[in-house]
Amino acid sequence: MTPNWIAVLIAGISAFVLGGVWYSPALFGKAWMKENNFTDAQIKAGNKGKIFGVSILLSLVMSANLAMYLNTPNIDFRLGLLYGLLAGVWVLCGIAIVGLFELKSARYILINGGYCFIALGLMGAIIGAWR
């Protein structure tokens, strides 16, 4: 089977958009900045083209990678969501391990790991539903 590359594209974009909402001041942006000791000036000084350009590229790579694992005939929305969330557990655990060694707080780990968990679940659901 060949993955549905349109679904892969949409799934990757969905994770990128989710990140914009997740790290916005309306959700976890302020807490994320506090946990990283970032100021508004530091955030504004970042190279937005590089940050957003590489982020969308990496979201697409994650989506394509997940699509390879979900590339079987029995995958549907439900299984795509489940397997995406299970992949998200791997990433959350990896972020937690690194965060513990970096002496980061549980809040930091949950904000960043939570984003990856939800993003991979969303990508899996899209890829699974759009066969």
MDTraj code that builds the backbone (N, CA, C; nanometers):
import mdtraj as md
import numpy as np

residues = "MET THR PRO ASN TRP ILE ALA VAL LEU ILE ALA GLY ILE SER ALA PHE VAL LEU GLY GLY VAL TRP TYR SER PRO ALA LEU PHE GLY LYS ALA TRP MET LYS GLU ASN ASN PHE THR ASP ALA GLN ILE LYS ALA GLY ASN LYS GLY LYS ILE PHE GLY VAL SER ILE LEU LEU SER LEU VAL MET SER ALA ASN LEU ALA MET TYR LEU ASN THR PRO ASN ILE ASP PHE ARG LEU GLY LEU LEU TYR GLY LEU LEU ALA GLY VAL TRP VAL LEU CYS GLY ILE ALA ILE VAL GLY LEU PHE GLU LEU LYS SER ALA ARG TYR ILE LEU ILE ASN GLY GLY TYR CYS PHE ILE ALA LEU GLY LEU MET GLY ALA ILE ILE GLY ALA TRP ARG".split()
xyz = np.array([
    [0.0835, -0.1195, 0.0000],
    [0.0000, 0.0000, 0.0000],
    [0.0873, 0.1250, 0.0000],
    [0.0323, 0.2294, -0.0531],
    [0.0990, 0.3590, -0.0532],
    [0.0224, 0.4524, 0.0397],
    [0.0929, 0.5250, 0.1258],
    [0.0214, 0.6193, 0.2127],
    [-0.0520, 0.7242, 0.1297],
    [-0.1575, 0.7778, 0.1853],
    [-0.2283, 0.8889, 0.1237],
    [-0.1483, 1.0152, 0.1559],
    [-0.0725, 1.0624, 0.0591],
    [0.0191, 1.1739, 0.0840],
    [-0.0539, 1.3047, 0.1114],
    [-0.1752, 1.3181, 0.0599],
    [-0.2550, 1.4370, 0.0941],
    [-0.2899, 1.4326, 0.2430],
    [-0.3280, 1.3144, 0.2925],
    [-0.3571, 1.2990, 0.4357],
    [-0.2323, 1.3271, 0.5190],
    [-0.1171, 1.2805, 0.4723],
    [0.0092, 1.3055, 0.5426],
    [0.0356, 1.4555, 0.5503],
    [0.0137, 1.5251, 0.4404],
    [0.0340, 1.6707, 0.4362],
    [-0.0611, 1.7413, 0.5336],
    [-0.1884, 1.7063, 0.5275],
    [-0.2867, 1.7686, 0.6164],
    [-0.2571, 1.7358, 0.7623],
    [-0.2184, 1.6117, 0.7899],
    [-0.1852, 1.5722, 0.9271],
    [-0.0650, 1.6516, 0.9789],
    [0.0363, 1.6678, 0.8961],
    [0.1533, 1.7461, 0.9371],
    [0.1173, 1.8914, 0.9638],
    [0.0369, 1.9484, 0.8749],
    [-0.0072, 2.0869, 0.8944],
    [-0.0918, 2.0987, 1.0206],
    [-0.1754, 1.9976, 1.0474],
    [-0.2606, 2.0029, 1.1671],
    [-0.1769, 2.0093, 1.2950],
    [-0.0672, 1.9344, 1.2990],
    [0.0200, 1.9371, 1.4171],
    [0.0867, 2.0736, 1.4320],
    [0.1233, 2.1337, 1.3191],
    [0.1842, 2.2664, 1.3198],
    [0.0840, 2.3694, 1.3729],
    [-0.0400, 2.3620, 1.3237],
    [-0.1454, 2.4542, 1.3687],
    [-0.1754, 2.4314, 1.5176],
    [-0.1839, 2.3043, 1.5571],
    [-0.2052, 2.2729, 1.6988],
    [-0.0966, 2.3382, 1.7843],
    [0.0274, 2.3319, 1.7389],
    [0.1374, 2.3949, 1.8131],
    [0.1169, 2.5446, 1.8296],
    [0.0652, 2.6081, 1.7243],
    [0.0374, 2.7519, 1.7333],
    [-0.0664, 2.7832, 1.8391],
    [-0.1668, 2.6984, 1.8494],
    [-0.2715, 2.7172, 1.9499],
    [-0.2192, 2.6771, 2.0881],
    [-0.1520, 2.5619, 2.0944],
    [-0.1027, 2.5062, 2.2217],
    [-0.0098, 2.6039, 2.2933],
    [0.0825, 2.6642, 2.2163],
    [0.1820, 2.7531, 2.2754],
    [0.1410, 2.9000, 2.2691],
    [0.0136, 2.9257, 2.2400],
    [-0.0360, 3.0635, 2.2392],
    [-0.0632, 3.1082, 2.3829],
    [-0.0714, 3.2394, 2.4041],
    [-0.1050, 3.2878, 2.5390],
    [-0.2410, 3.2385, 2.5880],
    [-0.3302, 3.2037, 2.4966],
    [-0.4631, 3.1559, 2.5364],
    [-0.4579, 3.0194, 2.6042],
    [-0.3578, 2.9381, 2.5711],
    [-0.3465, 2.8063, 2.6347],
    [-0.2229, 2.8013, 2.7240],
    [-0.1115, 2.7506, 2.6711],
    [0.0050, 2.7242, 2.7563],
    [0.1256, 2.8144, 2.7292],
    [0.1105, 2.9127, 2.6421],
    [0.2232, 2.9981, 2.6046],
    [0.2889, 3.0701, 2.7206],
    [0.2088, 3.1299, 2.8068],
    [0.2635, 3.2041, 2.9204],
    [0.3339, 3.1096, 3.0181],
    [0.2713, 2.9951, 3.0449],
    [0.3334, 2.8970, 3.1352],
    [0.4615, 2.8416, 3.0738],
    [0.4603, 2.8152, 2.9422],
    [0.5793, 2.7646, 2.8731],
    [0.6927, 2.8668, 2.8813],
    [0.6606, 2.9939, 2.8596],
    [0.7634, 3.0985, 2.8701],
    [0.8200, 3.1039, 3.0121],
    [0.7332, 3.0958, 3.1108],
    [0.7778, 3.1006, 3.2509],
    [0.8685, 2.9815, 3.2833],
    [0.8296, 2.8620, 3.2389],
    [0.9090, 2.7420, 3.2665],
    [1.0462, 2.7470, 3.2002],
    [1.0582, 2.8218, 3.0900],
    [1.1856, 2.8348, 3.0191],
    [1.2593, 2.9640, 3.0530],
    [1.2025, 3.0434, 3.1418],
    [1.2593, 3.1739, 3.1789],
    [1.2807, 3.2634, 3.0569],
    [1.1844, 3.2601, 2.9631],
    [1.1905, 3.3441, 2.8439],
    [1.1188, 3.4760, 2.8706],
    [1.1711, 3.5811, 2.8109],
    [1.1038, 3.7108, 2.8129],
    [1.0393, 3.7337, 2.6759],
    [0.9481, 3.8282, 2.6702],
    [0.8872, 3.8638, 2.5415],
    [0.9942, 3.9078, 2.4427],
    [1.0941, 3.9807, 2.4912],
    [1.2020, 4.0281, 2.4037],
    [1.2801, 3.9110, 2.3439],
    [1.3080, 3.8101, 2.4227],
    [1.3795, 3.6927, 2.3706],
    [1.2976, 3.6218, 2.2632],
    [1.1691, 3.6079, 2.2866],
    [1.0824, 3.5423, 2.1891],
    [1.0789, 3.6238, 2.0600],
    [1.0651, 3.7541, 2.0711],
    [1.0595, 3.8404, 1.9528],
    [1.1919, 3.8425, 1.8775],
    [1.3022, 3.8171, 1.9463],
    [1.4346, 3.8207, 1.8822],
    [1.4645, 3.6943, 1.8019],
    [1.3854, 3.5905, 1.8206],
    [1.4089, 3.4649, 1.7493],
    [1.3876, 3.4807, 1.5994],
    [1.4573, 3.3995, 1.5217],
    [1.4447, 3.3995, 1.3761],
    [1.3160, 3.3253, 1.3385],
    [1.2087, 3.4005, 1.3170],
    [1.0771, 3.3400, 1.2929],
    [1.0753, 3.2534, 1.1677],
    [1.1414, 3.2969, 1.0615],
    [1.1460, 3.2175, 0.9382],
    [1.2091, 3.0818, 0.9612],
    [1.3199, 3.0801, 1.0316],
    [1.3890, 2.9546, 1.0613],
    [1.3047, 2.8674, 1.1546],
    [1.2531, 2.9260, 1.2605],
    [1.1772, 2.8504, 1.3598],
    [1.0523, 2.7885, 1.2979],
    [0.9736, 2.8699, 1.2286],
    [0.8492, 2.8190, 1.1708],
    [0.8747, 2.7300, 1.0499],
    [0.9740, 2.7657, 0.9695],
    [1.0065, 2.6843, 0.8520],
    [1.0535, 2.5447, 0.8893],
    [1.1456, 2.5358, 0.9837],
    [1.1960, 2.4050, 1.0269],
    [1.0869, 2.3283, 1.1022],
    [1.0046, 2.4001, 1.1790],
    [0.8971, 2.3344, 1.2542],
    [0.7951, 2.2690, 1.1617],
    [0.7542, 2.3372, 1.0550],
    [0.6577, 2.2760, 0.9633],
    [0.7218, 2.1580, 0.8911],
    [0.8478, 2.1706, 0.8555],
    [0.9189, 2.0599, 0.7906],
    [0.9241, 1.9382, 0.8838],
    [0.9589, 1.9592, 1.0089],
    [0.9659, 1.8484, 1.1043],
    [0.8283, 1.7886, 1.1332],
    [0.7245, 1.8711, 1.1348],
    [0.5883, 1.8186, 1.1513],
    [0.5514, 1.7275, 1.0345],
    [0.5935, 1.7652, 0.9147],
    [0.5665, 1.6821, 0.7965],
    [0.6459, 1.5519, 0.8019],
    [0.7683, 1.5578, 0.8511],
    [0.8487, 1.4359, 0.8667],
    [0.7829, 1.3433, 0.9686],
    [0.7381, 1.3991, 1.0808],
    [0.6687, 1.3174, 1.1811],
    [0.5447, 1.2519, 1.1220],
    [0.4685, 1.3280, 1.0461],
    [0.3466, 1.2765, 0.9850],
    [0.3779, 1.1654, 0.8855],
    [0.4787, 1.1855, 0.8021],
    [0.5166, 1.0828, 0.7041],
    [0.5662, 0.9566, 0.7742],
    [0.6431, 0.9738, 0.8790],
    [0.6925, 0.8589, 0.9546],
    [0.5766, 0.7815, 1.0165],
    [0.4828, 0.8524, 1.0780],
    [0.3671, 0.7874, 1.1374],
    [0.2843, 0.7161, 1.0304],
    [0.2713, 0.7778, 0.9140],
    [0.1946, 0.7171, 0.8047],
    [0.2554, 0.5835, 0.7621],
    [0.3859, 0.5711, 0.7690],
    [0.4507, 0.4445, 0.7334],
    [0.4103, 0.3338, 0.8320],
    [0.4002, 0.3675, 0.9580],
    [0.3581, 0.2696, 1.0588],
    [0.2095, 0.2350, 1.0460],
    [0.1310, 0.3302, 0.9985],
    [-0.0132, 0.3099, 0.9869],
    [-0.0541, 0.2587, 0.8494],
    [0.0407, 0.2205, 0.7684],
    [0.0148, 0.1847, 0.6289],
    [-0.0281, 0.0387, 0.6136],
    [-0.1392, 0.0039, 0.6788],
    [-0.1966, -0.1296, 0.6651],
    [-0.3462, -0.1145, 0.6373],
    [-0.4068, -0.2135, 0.5736],
    [-0.5473, -0.2005, 0.5331],
    [-0.6471, -0.1857, 0.6481],
    [-0.6150, -0.2339, 0.7662],
    [-0.7122, -0.2301, 0.8759],
    [-0.7136, -0.0981, 0.9528],
    [-0.6269, -0.0052, 0.9194],
    [-0.6209, 0.1216, 0.9925],
    [-0.7402, 0.2089, 0.9552],
    [-0.8075, 0.2570, 1.0562],
    [-0.9182, 0.3501, 1.0382],
    [-0.8984, 0.4644, 1.1380],
    [-0.9978, 0.5502, 1.1491],
    [-0.9875, 0.6638, 1.2409],
    [-0.9511, 0.6193, 1.3823],
    [-1.0238, 0.5204, 1.4330],
    [-1.0058, 0.4760, 1.5718],
    [-0.8654, 0.4208, 1.5956],
    [-0.8204, 0.3319, 1.5067],
    [-0.6863, 0.2751, 1.5233],
    [-0.5782, 0.3793, 1.4962],
    [-0.6014, 0.4673, 1.4002],
    [-0.5056, 0.5754, 1.3749],
    [-0.4875, 0.6628, 1.4966],
    [-0.6000, 0.6980, 1.5588],
    [-0.5950, 0.7776, 1.6819],
    [-0.5206, 0.7022, 1.7912],
    [-0.5567, 0.5763, 1.8120],
    [-0.4927, 0.4959, 1.9166],
    [-0.3425, 0.4848, 1.8945],
    [-0.3020, 0.4469, 1.7739],
    [-0.1592, 0.4289, 1.7467],
    [-0.0845, 0.5622, 1.7482],
    [-0.1512, 0.6693, 1.7064],
    [-0.0900, 0.8013, 1.7168],
    [-0.0661, 0.8399, 1.8614],
    [-0.1661, 0.8140, 1.9466],
    [-0.1495, 0.8440, 2.0896],
    [-0.0415, 0.7570, 2.1526],
    [-0.0337, 0.6300, 2.1113],
    [0.0722, 0.5432, 2.1641],
    [0.2103, 0.5935, 2.1217],
    [0.2224, 0.6401, 1.9989],
    [0.3489, 0.7018, 1.9556],
    [0.3766, 0.8269, 2.0388],
    [0.2696, 0.8997, 2.0711],
    [0.2841, 1.0179, 2.1550],
    [0.3354, 0.9853, 2.2939],
    [0.2994, 0.8677, 2.3456],
    [0.3514, 0.8239, 2.4759],
    [0.5030, 0.8091, 2.4680],
    [0.5535, 0.7501, 2.3575],
    [0.6997, 0.7372, 2.3416],
    [0.7671, 0.8739, 2.3480],
    [0.7116, 0.9683, 2.2751],
    [0.7721, 1.1017, 2.2696],
    [0.7605, 1.1708, 2.4045],
    [0.6447, 1.1616, 2.4680],
    [0.6269, 1.2214, 2.5999],
    [0.7293, 1.1648, 2.6983],
    [0.7486, 1.0336, 2.6949],
    [0.8478, 0.9711, 2.7838],
    [0.9889, 1.0204, 2.7533],
    [1.0204, 1.0353, 2.6257],
    [1.1525, 1.0871, 2.5881],
    [1.1731, 1.2291, 2.6375],
    [1.0712, 1.3122, 2.6211],
    [1.0797, 1.4502, 2.6709],
    [1.0928, 1.4494, 2.8231],
    [1.0212, 1.3605, 2.8892],
    [1.0292, 1.3518, 3.0349],
    [1.1687, 1.3119, 3.0811],
    [1.2287, 1.2139, 3.0151],
    [1.3640, 1.1705, 3.0529],
    [1.4630, 1.2854, 3.0378],
    [1.4607, 1.3505, 2.9226],
    [1.5523, 1.4636, 2.8999],
    [1.5225, 1.5746, 3.0002],
    [1.3940, 1.6036, 3.0216],
    [1.3556, 1.7079, 3.1161],
    [1.4025, 1.6802, 3.2578],
    [1.3946, 1.5543, 3.3001],
    [1.4420, 1.5193, 3.4335],
    [1.5914, 1.5440, 3.4486],
    [1.6697, 1.5050, 3.3474],
    [1.8140, 1.5270, 3.3544],
    [1.8500, 1.6747, 3.3435],
    [1.7647, 1.7523, 3.2768],
    [1.7878, 1.8962, 3.2663],
    [1.7288, 1.9727, 3.3852],
    [1.6760, 1.8965, 3.4826],
    [1.6161, 1.9536, 3.6038],
    [1.4966, 2.0436, 3.5729],
    [1.4204, 2.0065, 3.4703],
    [1.3002, 2.0815, 3.4336],
    [1.1845, 2.0371, 3.5230],
    [1.0858, 2.1222, 3.5309],
    [0.9699, 2.0934, 3.6165],
    [0.8736, 1.9968, 3.5481],
    [0.7853, 1.9403, 3.6287],
    [0.6794, 1.8550, 3.5747],
    [0.5903, 1.9360, 3.4813],
    [0.5704, 2.0609, 3.5124],
    [0.4888, 2.1491, 3.4272],
    [0.5510, 2.1628, 3.2888],
    [0.6807, 2.1826, 3.2828],
    [0.7532, 2.1915, 3.1553],
    [0.7347, 2.0620, 3.0760],
    [0.7533, 1.9503, 3.1430],
    [0.7421, 1.8187, 3.0776],
    [0.6006, 1.7979, 3.0252],
    [0.5003, 1.8322, 3.1042],
    [0.3619, 1.8115, 3.0626],
    [0.3202, 1.9051, 2.9494],
    [0.3689, 2.0271, 2.9503],
    [0.3361, 2.1194, 2.8410],
    [0.3935, 2.0670, 2.7096],
    [0.5226, 2.0374, 2.7074],
    [0.5876, 1.9940, 2.5834],
    [0.5500, 1.8510, 2.5452],
    [0.5504, 1.7622, 2.6418],
    [0.5124, 1.6243, 2.6139],
    [0.3652, 1.6123, 2.5783],
    [0.2829, 1.6922, 2.6436],
    [0.1400, 1.6919, 2.6144],
    [0.1114, 1.7356, 2.4715],
    [0.1844, 1.8369, 2.4254],
    [0.1681, 1.8799, 2.2859],
    [0.2000, 1.7650, 2.1905],
    [0.3111, 1.6986, 2.2110],
    [0.3502, 1.5883, 2.1221],
    [0.2495, 1.4740, 2.1281],
    [0.2010, 1.4432, 2.2462],
    [0.1021, 1.3365, 2.2642],
    [-0.0247, 1.3674, 2.1831],
    [-0.0773, 1.4875, 2.1991],
    [-0.2000, 1.5267, 2.1289],
    [-0.1738, 1.5402, 1.9789],
    [-0.0602, 1.5987, 1.9408],
    [-0.0297, 1.6173, 1.7987],
    [-0.0193, 1.4840, 1.7252],
    [0.0464, 1.3871, 1.7846],
    [0.0583, 1.2564, 1.7198],
    [-0.0759, 1.1838, 1.7155],
    [-0.1578, 1.1994, 1.8184],
    [-0.2921, 1.1428, 1.8148],
    [-0.3753, 1.2036, 1.7032],
    [-0.3671, 1.3346, 1.6888],
    [-0.4384, 1.4046, 1.5827],
    [-0.3903, 1.3592, 1.4450],
    [-0.2589, 1.3515, 1.4282],
    [-0.2037, 1.3059, 1.2998],
    [-0.2490, 1.1628, 1.2687],
    [-0.2432, 1.0763, 1.3681],
    [-0.2855, 0.9378, 1.3485],
    [-0.4318, 0.9284, 1.3099],
    [-0.5159, 1.0089, 1.3744],
    [-0.6590, 1.0086, 1.3440],
    [-0.6844, 1.0534, 1.2003],
    [-0.6160, 1.1567, 1.1573],
    [-0.6329, 1.2065, 1.0208],
    [-0.5849, 1.1031, 0.9191],
    [-0.4677, 1.0486, 0.9420],
    [-0.4119, 0.9498, 0.8495],
    [-0.5008, 0.8247, 0.8463],
    [-0.5484, 0.7824, 0.9624],
    [-0.6333, 0.6638, 0.9683],
    [-0.7686, 0.6847, 0.9031],
    [-0.8273, 0.8015, 0.9219],
    [-0.9597, 0.8289, 0.8672],
    [-0.9569, 0.8500, 0.7169],
    [-0.8463, 0.9057, 0.6684],
    [-0.8384, 0.9474, 0.5278],
    [-0.7608, 0.8451, 0.4467],
    [-0.8166, 0.7273, 0.4304],
    [-0.7496, 0.6175, 0.3602],
    [-0.7825, 0.6176, 0.2149],
])
top = md.Topology()
chain = top.add_chain()
for i, resn in enumerate(residues, 1):
    res = top.add_residue(resn, chain, resSeq=i)
    for name in ("N", "CA", "C"):
        top.add_atom(name, md.element.get_by_symbol(name[0]), res)
traj = md.Trajectory(xyz[None], top)
